């Protein structure tokens, strides 16, 4: 679903789009439960941006989330999983390549059991619009038909997922028949709204600058907001 609204008097109309996502499971890990992951009660706005970017991404655009509509009752599931403790290492893989592909990794020596609290039987409507990055030279309206064609055809750059790759997300345009089953108010506490990448020579991460195409170092600063759900609707902006 795509509709046009005036954000402010005298400003151009913005196309507000609504995409429905659903799946069997989801895990949107709270930072205070990193050792044994415990999910937020609903999908976070940052996760919603990741879903949209999996469908359609260009370095000239960014997604602005306005609302998340929770369509189904919030249900959780406790499960235990065998997890590897070590992270994938590029340097280790490079060493194996130089050694003729010889190397080994034994999961039995690096495995531990963790308890996970995940969401089950989930469905959301994400309301958003496209904004332009500073280096963009084309209007945002150029990219809307491209996004529409991808959603219409069920196409994506990579499989969208709800927090973990093991929990795939399916998508289509939302319709007027898609209504939330939830009633009442619920305080969801502080949730991540967006991630801001800030350049810093002493930073611990690196990314490719979409304007210059060069890799830069920096850090990520999360932007939080106090989320409150009313009749299944969480207003982000």
C-alpha positions as CSV (number, residue, x, y, z in Angstrom):
1,X,0.0,0.0,0.0
2,X,1.3,3.4,-1.0
3,X,-0.3,6.8,-0.1
4,X,0.8,10.4,-0.3
5,X,0.6,12.8,2.7
6,X,1.7,16.3,3.4
7,X,4.3,16.2,6.2
8,X,4.1,20.0,6.8
9,X,2.3,22.8,5.2
10,X,4.1,24.0,2.1
11,X,6.4,20.9,1.8
12,X,6.3,18.3,-0.9
13,X,4.1,15.3,-0.4
14,X,5.8,12.1,0.9
15,X,4.9,8.6,-0.2
16,X,4.1,6.6,3.0
17,X,4.3,2.9,2.2
18,X,3.0,-0.1,4.2
19,X,4.6,-3.5,4.0
20,X,3.4,-6.5,5.9
21,X,6.0,-9.0,7.3
22,X,5.2,-12.3,9.0
23,X,7.0,-15.5,10.1
24,X,7.1,-18.3,12.6
25,X,9.7,-17.0,14.9
26,X,11.8,-13.9,15.7
27,X,14.6,-12.8,18.0
28,X,15.3,-9.1,18.6
29,X,17.9,-9.4,21.3
30,X,17.9,-7.0,24.2
31,X,21.5,-5.7,24.8
32,X,21.4,-6.6,28.5
33,X,20.7,-10.3,27.6
34,X,23.6,-10.9,25.2
35,X,24.9,-14.0,27.0
36,X,21.5,-15.7,26.8
37,X,19.5,-13.9,24.3
38,X,16.1,-12.5,25.3
39,X,13.9,-10.8,22.7
40,X,12.2,-7.4,22.8
41,X,8.4,-7.8,23.0
42,X,8.1,-6.6,19.4
43,X,10.2,-6.0,16.4
44,X,12.5,-2.9,16.8
45,X,12.6,-0.1,14.3
46,X,16.2,-0.9,13.5
47,X,15.2,-4.5,12.6
48,X,12.5,-3.1,10.4
49,X,15.1,-1.0,8.5
50,X,17.1,-4.2,8.0
51,X,14.1,-6.0,6.6
52,X,13.4,-3.1,4.1
53,X,17.1,-3.0,3.1
54,X,17.0,-6.7,2.4
55,X,14.3,-6.1,-0.1
56,X,15.6,-2.9,-1.8
57,X,18.8,-1.0,-1.0
58,X,20.6,1.9,-2.7
59,X,23.4,4.0,-1.2
60,X,21.4,7.2,-2.1
61,X,18.4,6.4,0.1
62,X,17.5,5.7,3.7
63,X,14.3,4.4,5.3
64,X,12.4,6.4,7.9
65,X,10.1,4.3,10.0
66,X,6.9,6.0,11.1
67,X,4.8,3.2,12.7
68,X,5.0,-0.5,13.5
69,X,1.6,-2.3,13.8
70,X,1.7,-5.5,15.7
71,X,-1.0,-7.7,14.1
72,X,-0.9,-10.8,16.4
73,X,-0.8,-11.3,20.2
74,X,2.7,-11.3,21.7
75,X,3.8,-14.8,22.4
76,X,7.2,-16.1,23.5
77,X,8.9,-19.5,23.4
78,X,11.8,-20.7,25.6
79,X,14.4,-22.9,23.8
80,X,17.9,-24.1,24.3
81,X,20.5,-24.1,21.5
82,X,24.0,-25.3,21.1
83,X,26.1,-22.2,20.1
84,X,29.7,-21.8,19.0
85,X,31.6,-19.4,21.2
86,X,34.2,-18.1,18.7
87,X,33.5,-15.6,16.0
88,X,34.3,-16.1,12.4
89,X,37.8,-14.7,11.8
90,X,38.9,-13.4,8.4
91,X,42.5,-13.7,9.4
92,X,42.1,-17.4,10.2
93,X,40.4,-18.1,6.9
94,X,43.1,-16.2,5.0
95,X,45.7,-18.3,6.8
96,X,44.0,-21.5,5.7
97,X,43.9,-20.2,2.1
98,X,47.6,-19.6,2.1
99,X,48.2,-23.0,3.6
100,X,46.5,-24.7,0.6
101,X,43.1,-24.8,2.3
102,X,44.3,-26.8,5.2
103,X,42.8,-25.9,8.6
104,X,40.2,-27.2,11.0
105,X,37.6,-26.1,13.5
106,X,36.0,-28.5,15.9
107,X,32.6,-27.3,17.1
108,X,32.6,-29.9,20.0
109,X,35.6,-28.0,21.5
110,X,33.9,-24.6,21.2
111,X,30.2,-25.3,22.0
112,X,28.0,-24.2,24.9
113,X,24.3,-24.4,25.5
114,X,22.3,-21.2,25.8
115,X,18.8,-20.4,26.7
116,X,16.9,-18.3,24.2
117,X,13.6,-16.5,24.7
118,X,12.1,-15.8,21.2
119,X,8.9,-14.6,19.7
120,X,6.6,-17.0,17.9
121,X,3.9,-16.6,15.2
122,X,4.6,-12.9,14.5
123,X,3.2,-10.5,12.0
124,X,3.8,-6.7,11.6
125,X,3.0,-3.8,9.3
126,X,5.8,-1.4,8.8
127,X,4.9,2.2,7.7
128,X,7.8,4.1,6.3
129,X,9.0,6.5,3.6
130,X,12.2,7.0,1.7
131,X,14.5,9.9,2.4
132,X,17.7,10.9,0.5
133,X,21.2,10.8,1.7
134,X,23.2,14.0,1.3
135,X,25.2,12.7,-1.7
136,X,22.0,11.7,-3.7
137,X,21.5,13.5,-7.0
138,X,18.1,12.0,-8.0
139,X,14.7,12.6,-6.3
140,X,13.3,10.0,-4.0
141,X,10.4,9.5,-6.4
142,X,12.8,7.7,-8.7
143,X,13.3,4.8,-6.3
144,X,9.6,4.2,-5.2
145,X,8.7,2.4,-8.5
146,X,11.8,0.2,-8.1
147,X,10.8,-0.8,-4.6
148,X,7.2,-1.4,-5.6
149,X,8.3,-3.8,-8.4
150,X,10.4,-5.7,-6.0
151,X,7.6,-6.1,-3.4
152,X,5.1,-7.0,-6.1
153,X,7.4,-9.7,-7.4
154,X,8.5,-11.0,-4.0
155,X,12.1,-10.1,-4.9
156,X,14.8,-9.3,-2.4
157,X,18.6,-8.8,-2.4
158,X,18.8,-11.3,0.4
159,X,16.3,-13.2,2.5
160,X,14.8,-10.9,5.1
161,X,14.8,-12.4,8.6
162,X,13.5,-11.5,12.0
163,X,16.7,-10.9,14.0
164,X,18.4,-14.2,13.2
165,X,18.9,-15.9,9.8
166,X,17.2,-19.0,11.1
167,X,14.0,-17.0,11.3
168,X,13.0,-16.0,7.8
169,X,10.5,-13.2,7.2
170,X,7.9,-13.1,4.4
171,X,6.5,-9.9,3.0
172,X,3.8,-8.3,0.8
173,X,2.0,-5.0,0.6
174,X,-0.4,-4.4,3.6
175,X,-4.1,-4.0,2.8
176,X,-7.0,-2.5,4.7
177,X,-8.0,-6.0,5.8
178,X,-4.8,-6.3,7.9
179,X,-5.8,-5.1,11.3
180,X,-4.2,-5.6,14.7
181,X,-5.8,-8.1,17.1
182,X,-4.4,-6.2,20.2
183,X,-6.3,-3.8,22.4
184,X,-5.2,-1.5,25.2
185,X,-1.9,0.1,26.1
186,X,1.5,-1.5,26.8
187,X,4.7,0.2,27.9
188,X,7.6,-1.4,26.0
189,X,10.4,0.6,27.6
190,X,13.4,1.9,25.8
191,X,14.0,0.5,22.3
192,X,16.6,1.3,19.5
193,X,15.2,3.7,16.9
194,X,18.2,4.1,14.6
195,X,21.9,3.5,14.4
196,X,24.2,6.4,13.6
197,X,27.6,5.7,12.1
198,X,30.1,8.3,13.2
199,X,33.6,8.6,11.8
200,X,36.3,8.1,14.3
201,X,40.0,7.2,13.5
202,X,40.1,5.3,16.8
203,X,36.8,3.5,16.1
204,X,36.5,-0.3,16.3
205,X,34.4,-0.8,13.1
206,X,34.7,0.1,9.5
207,X,32.2,0.6,6.6
208,X,32.2,1.8,3.1
209,X,31.3,5.4,2.6
210,X,28.5,5.5,0.0
211,X,29.6,8.9,-1.2
212,X,33.3,8.3,-1.7
213,X,33.3,4.5,-2.0
214,X,36.2,4.4,0.4
215,X,36.3,2.4,3.7
216,X,36.3,4.6,6.8
217,X,36.7,3.7,10.5
218,X,34.3,4.8,13.2
219,X,31.8,3.8,15.8
220,X,28.0,3.2,16.0
221,X,25.9,5.4,18.3
222,X,22.4,4.0,18.9
223,X,19.4,6.3,19.1
224,X,16.8,5.2,21.6
225,X,13.1,6.1,22.2
226,X,10.5,5.2,24.8
227,X,8.1,2.9,23.0
228,X,4.5,2.7,23.9
229,X,2.0,0.5,22.1
230,X,-1.7,1.6,21.8
231,X,-4.1,-0.9,20.3
232,X,-1.2,-2.7,18.6
233,X,0.3,0.5,17.1
234,X,3.7,1.9,18.0
235,X,4.4,5.4,16.7
236,X,8.1,5.9,16.0
237,X,8.2,9.5,14.6
